[in-house]
Amino acid sequence: MATRLPTEASDLVRELAEERDWSYSETLAALVAIGLDHTSELAPSNRPEELPLTKAS
């Protein structure tokens, strides 16, 4: 899986990873697992804005 995060969120993930001495991937996986316990909080009005593509892959 791949996703783009807003810069602020990406910075927070990096901080969390560094604090725990985890990889970014481990940190994101843990955050997704926590988030899956809160899927009832997802609503159309909470959908994040789509980020622009800035790099070709």
RAWOWO-V986284 format. One record per residue. RES is the residue in one letter. SS is DSSP state (a for helix, b for strand, c for the rest). OMEGA is omega in radians with two decimals (NA if undefined). Layout:
BEGIN
res: <RES & RES>
ss: <SS & SS>
omega: <OMEGA & OMEGA>
END
This chain:
BEGIN
res: <M & A & T & R & L & P & T & E & A & S & D & L & V & R & E & L & A & E & E & R & D & W & S & Y & S & E & T & L & A & A & L & V & A & I & G & L & D & H & T & S & E & L & A & P & S & N & R & P & E & E & L & P & L & T & K & A & S>
ss: <c & c & c & c & c & c & a & a & a & a & a & a & a & a & a & a & a & a & a & a & c & c & c & a & a & a & a & a & a & a & a & a & a & a & a & a & c & c & a & a & a & c & c & a & a & a & c & c & c & c & c & c & c & c & c & c & c>
omega: <3.07 & 3.10 & 3.06 & 3.11 & 2.98 & -3.09 & -3.13 & 3.13 & 3.11 & 3.11 & 3.12 & 3.11 & 3.12 & 3.11 & 3.13 & -3.14 & -3.13 & 3.12 & -3.07 & -3.06 & 3.10 & 3.00 & 3.09 & -3.14 & 3.10 & -3.12 & 3.11 & 3.12 & 3.13 & 3.13 & 3.10 & 3.13 & 3.09 & -3.13 & -3.14 & 3.05 & -3.08 & -3.08 & 3.12 & 3.13 & 3.11 & 3.11 & 3.13 & -3.11 & 3.13 & -3.09 & -3.14 & 3.08 & 3.08 & 3.14 & 3.13 & 3.04 & 3.14 & 3.14 & 3.05 & 3.11 & NA>
END
